[in-house]
Amino acid sequence: MAATGRGGGLPGVKAPLHTTGEVLASKRVGAYQHLTVVAPGVAERFRPGTFVAVSVDGTRLARRALWVHGVKPVGGYGPALQLVVEPVGPGTRWLAERPVGARLEVTGPLGRAFALPKEPVATLLVGEGYAAAPLFPLAERLRERGCPVSLLVAAPDERRLLSALEARRVARAVTVVTADGSVGRRGSVADVVAGVLAQSSAEVVYAAGPVPTLHAVASAAEQAGAWSQTAVEQPLTCGTGLCHGCPLPVVGEDGVARVVRACTEGPVVRGDRVRWAELEPVAAVGARETP
Amino acid sequence: MIDLAGPVVVAAGCGGTGRELAALAALDGVGAFTTRSLTLNARTGGPAPRIAETPAGLVHSTGLPGPGLEIFLATELPWLVQQQPRVVVSVTGASVAEHAEVARRLAQAPGVRGIEVNLAVPDARAHGLLDVREPFHAANVVAAVVREAQDLPVLAKVRADVLRVAESARVVTDAGAAAVVVGGPQAAALPDGRPAGLSGPAVLPLALRCVTEVRAALPGVPVVGGGGVTTPDDARAFLAAGAVAVQVGTALLHDPTTAARIAAALA
């Protein structure tokens, strides 16, 4: 048995797998490398918001966490993961250079997924940069449940705007903002999120992106009386909950402040549960991978 | 010395509660599972960033987050014992008295097969833990733990300091330790200068030398070796140097199946 993975955890939630995958396709789109990777069993278990950890470069011990942009069947292989890589450091550059046919050690899907509403309520999905990736499969799941989807996608510039064309297919209203104004409105998520939220009449807001963006979304949601679910990206080492390298300061259901693991108790957490102010100085230091 | 199910042991602090690891690789092939280092009270751990990557290693200063003894005994230990690995509980603390209190409680906990006293925390002072710098400090802690541990074997994890490891091993076994654990992190610093430990393949040659030093000085003392073990050959090197067992730690953060795979290869 190539893949290993055993039961345990929450009932109904399949345990992650550790397996050897294979790169089936690799394509540069703007600033990002889009990898299609078949990793038996992993794609089947994927739920939007979960991620995979991959090994890089043989000698590097820390793994790289990647968002899953989608799952699509590839002839002869079954469902494959679509991963988005921004090549900024040694590990992500190595990943971006993997040729078709290369082997990749993959563990996943890891972490907690976005929770889906039971009722067909209006939703707003806010994503920035490559981190917008999990919102696309999320939008599909929400549409299947009859939830109207509005989408706000942001990026520093056009090259780092993820899948703007696809956005129009999955959402009924799309707002695009870029910091340099190269496409859509010039500005940031923080500038526009309150207005977009009011327009969408969303009762649930989902967000994925840098910490200041998530903070802005969580605050706007709270003010509008909407629920927010944020996918918090922290620099992490193992992704499996072992190393305690991705501390996430939160307030528990019981009102008590505690520190959880972003990889295991997250990455998706309720926006009103995160102690954002304590997170931001850290986020300023550590990007997903140091260049 | 603790009765092991095999020569490959999950090292302290790298197997989580056991659940994270068990989800990805069977624990039943390993000789023993060492818990993360437990303290009497819950700890939230230190500030981020806690871990940095370095060639062939990880620099880490987590501050040993943990649930504290009470919650561990109520929720984590019973589950772990059910999974049937031999469970060794790693212990640390802010004082000799804290170590002793934890040992006293563990001696009454069903399913615990041994206590590993972590005398090798490389950033202890930064996190308010007892800073065991001198071998006689280590001996004091071990004596207190042995006194409270009753029949439970006590393993002493000493600093992997090549020049002083034999002396440390001698005093902790004189103080009653049933075995010496050699390896673990080297004292290091994070990129911003905060005290930390260095683990991973970078420390393997140092750890191997520590094992040979202890074996040469104290041929009668069982030594558990570890430090940067990633492959079955790494493990064989420690066994060939005279270790009775090998700990696998940091490699689990890279590949959670490592301990199970090495155990299978050596079986």
Boltz contact constraints between the chains, C-beta under 6 A:
constraints:
  - contact:
      token1: [A, 4]
      token2: [B, 24]
      max_distance: 6.0
  - contact:
      token1: [A, 4]
      token2: [B, 25]
      max_distance: 6.0
  - contact:
      token1: [A, 4]
      token2: [B, 257]
      max_distance: 6.0
  - contact:
      token1: [A, 6]
      token2: [B, 23]
      max_distance: 6.0
  - contact:
      token1: [A, 8]
      token2: [B, 22]
      max_distance: 6.0
  - contact:
      token1: [A, 8]
      token2: [B, 23]
      max_distance: 6.0
  - contact:
      token1: [A, 15]
      token2: [B, 23]
      max_distance: 6.0
  - contact:
      token1: [A, 18]
      token2: [B, 24]
      max_distance: 6.0
  - contact:
      token1: [A, 18]
      token2: [B, 256]
      max_distance: 6.0
  - contact:
      token1: [A, 18]
      token2: [B, 257]
      max_distance: 6.0
  - contact:
      token1: [A, 61]
      token2: [B, 58]
      max_distance: 6.0
  - contact:
      token1: [A, 61]
      token2: [B, 200]
      max_distance: 6.0
  - contact:
      token1: [A, 61]
      token2: [B, 254]
      max_distance: 6.0
  - contact:
      token1: [A, 62]
      token2: [B, 53]
      max_distance: 6.0
  - contact:
      token1: [A, 237]
      token2: [B, 51]
      max_distance: 6.0
  - contact:
      token1: [A, 237]
      token2: [B, 253]
      max_distance: 6.0
  - contact:
      token1: [A, 238]
      token2: [B, 253]
      max_distance: 6.0
  - contact:
      token1: [A, 240]
      token2: [B, 20]
      max_distance: 6.0
  - contact:
      token1: [A, 240]
      token2: [B, 256]
      max_distance: 6.0
  - contact:
      token1: [A, 241]
      token2: [B, 16]
      max_distance: 6.0
  - contact:
      token1: [A, 241]
      token2: [B, 20]
      max_distance: 6.0
  - contact:
      token1: [A, 242]
      token2: [B, 16]
      max_distance: 6.0
  - contact:
      token1: [A, 242]
      token2: [B, 20]
      max_distance: 6.0
  - contact:
      token1: [A, 242]
      token2: [B, 253]
      max_distance: 6.0
  - contact:
      token1: [A, 243]
      token2: [B, 253]
      max_distance: 6.0
  - contact:
      token1: [A, 244]
      token2: [B, 45]
      max_distance: 6.0
  - contact:
      token1: [A, 244]
      token2: [B, 62]
      max_distance: 6.0
  - contact:
      token1: [A, 244]
      token2: [B, 65]
      max_distance: 6.0
  - contact:
      token1: [A, 245]
      token2: [B, 50]
      max_distance: 6.0
  - contact:
      token1: [A, 245]
      token2: [B, 51]
      max_distance: 6.0
  - contact:
      token1: [A, 247]
      token2: [B, 48]
      max_distance: 6.0
  - contact:
      token1: [A, 259]
      token2: [B, 44]
      max_distance: 6.0
  - contact:
      token1: [A, 282]
      token2: [B, 48]
      max_distance: 6.0
  - contact:
      token1: [A, 286]
      token2: [B, 49]
      max_distance: 6.0
